[in-house]
Amino acid sequence: MKANELMIGDYVSTPKGIFRVTAIQDNDVIFTDYADDISGACDIEDIQPIIINEEILLRFGVGFCTSKSNPMHGWLTDSMPDGKLFRAEYNKATAQSGKVLGVQILGNCGYVKKTFNLPLPKYVHELQHALKLCGIEIEINF
């Protein structure tokens, strides 16, 4: 991976396991809160993205719901820290764009205030970036 593909908070795969990025420094990705902890860092060339699959979708803290007939199509509805509701649909089909990540920000009574149809992410960090663009931060339970 390249450093410009990562953001603080992204989940990535390292030779030491799956970790969340806490800093990017020179050619190293740091995944501990202590920049001087060598065991909590690795070279950017050793970082791999995590491919999204059904198991990954179900690991989101609020939980995606999937169907047996199409496990890679899932949705979740939850609230953001500020109390606003949202709905995200992974692998949503649209006539214009084909398969997308559909995100809706909902009003108090459940009406749709904003709709985003974003390119379908292949990797966890891309999904995190897409949701952040919509103002949504979700924890993943690894």
C-alpha positions in Angstrom: 0.0 0.0 0.0 1.0 3.6 -0.3 0.9 6.1 2.6 -1.5 8.4 0.6 -4.1 5.6 0.6 -4.3 5.5 4.4 -5.9 7.7 7.1 -5.6 7.6 10.9 -8.1 5.1 12.2 -7.9 2.7 9.2 -7.8 -1.0 9.8 -5.0 -2.8 7.9 -3.4 -6.2 7.9 0.3 -6.3 9.0 2.7 -9.2 9.5 1.7 -8.9 13.2 -2.0 -9.1 12.7 -4.9 -6.7 12.0 -4.4 -3.2 13.5 -5.8 0.3 13.4 -3.4 3.0 12.1 -2.6 5.6 14.7 0.2 7.5 12.8 2.1 7.5 9.5 5.7 8.6 9.9 8.3 8.6 7.1 8.0 5.1 5.6 6.4 3.5 8.6 2.8 2.9 9.6 2.4 3.0 13.4 -0.4 1.1 15.0 0.2 1.8 18.6 -0.3 5.0 20.6 3.4 5.3 21.2 5.4 6.4 18.2 8.7 5.2 19.8 7.4 1.6 20.3 9.2 -0.3 17.5 7.0 -3.3 18.0 3.9 -1.2 17.2 5.1 -0.1 13.8 6.0 -1.7 10.4 7.2 -0.6 7.0 4.5 0.7 4.7 5.5 -2.0 2.2 4.4 -4.7 4.7 0.9 -3.2 5.1 -1.9 -5.0 3.2 -5.6 -3.9 2.8 -8.3 -6.1 4.3 -10.7 -7.4 1.6 -14.4 -7.0 2.5 -16.3 -10.2 2.8 -19.5 -11.2 4.6 -17.6 -11.9 7.9 -16.1 -8.4 7.8 -19.5 -6.8 7.2 -20.9 -8.6 10.2 -17.9 -7.4 12.4 -19.0 -3.7 12.2 -19.8 -2.6 15.8 -23.5 -1.9 14.9 -23.7 -5.0 12.7 -24.7 -5.3 9.1 -27.8 -7.5 8.3 -27.3 -9.8 5.4 -29.5 -12.3 3.6 -28.7 -16.0 3.0 -29.5 -15.6 -0.7 -27.0 -12.7 -1.1 -24.6 -12.5 1.8 -22.5 -9.8 0.2 -25.5 -7.5 0.1 -26.0 -5.9 3.5 -27.5 -2.9 5.3 -27.4 -1.3 8.6 -29.3 1.4 10.3 -27.9 3.1 13.3 -27.3 6.5 14.9 -24.2 8.7 14.7 -22.6 10.1 17.9 -24.6 13.3 17.4 -27.8 11.3 17.4 -28.5 11.6 13.7 -29.8 8.4 12.0 -28.2 6.8 8.9 -28.7 3.8 6.7 -25.9 2.2 4.7 -26.4 -0.4 2.1 -23.4 -2.4 0.8 -23.7 -3.7 -2.8 -26.8 -1.6 -3.5 -28.0 -1.9 -7.2 -28.7 1.3 -9.0 -29.8 1.8 -12.6 -27.2 4.5 -13.3 -24.1 3.2 -11.5 -24.6 -0.6 -11.0 -23.4 -1.8 -7.6 -22.6 1.0 -5.1 -22.4 1.8 -1.4 -25.6 3.6 -0.7 -25.7 5.9 2.3 -28.7 7.8 3.5 -28.7 10.4 6.3 -32.2 10.3 7.9 -34.2 13.0 9.6 -36.0 12.7 13.0 -39.1 10.9 11.6 -37.0 8.6 9.3 -37.3 10.7 6.2 -34.2 10.8 3.9 -32.3 14.1 4.2 -29.3 13.2 2.1 -28.4 10.3 -0.2 -24.9 9.3 -1.3 -24.2 6.6 -3.9 -20.5 5.9 -3.7 -18.2 3.6 -5.6 -18.4 0.1 -4.0 -15.4 -0.3 -1.7 -13.4 -3.5 -2.0 -11.3 -3.0 1.1 -12.2 -2.1 4.7 -10.2 1.1 4.7 -12.0 2.2 1.6 -15.4 1.6 3.3 -14.1 3.5 6.4 -13.2 6.5 4.1 -16.5 6.4 2.3 -18.5 6.5 5.5 -16.3 9.2 6.9 -17.0 11.3 3.8 -20.7 11.0 4.8 -19.9 12.0 8.4 -20.2 8.5 9.8 -17.6 6.8 12.0 -18.2 3.2 12.8 -16.1 0.8 14.9 -15.2 -2.6 13.6 -14.7 -5.4 16.0 -11.5 -7.3 15.1 
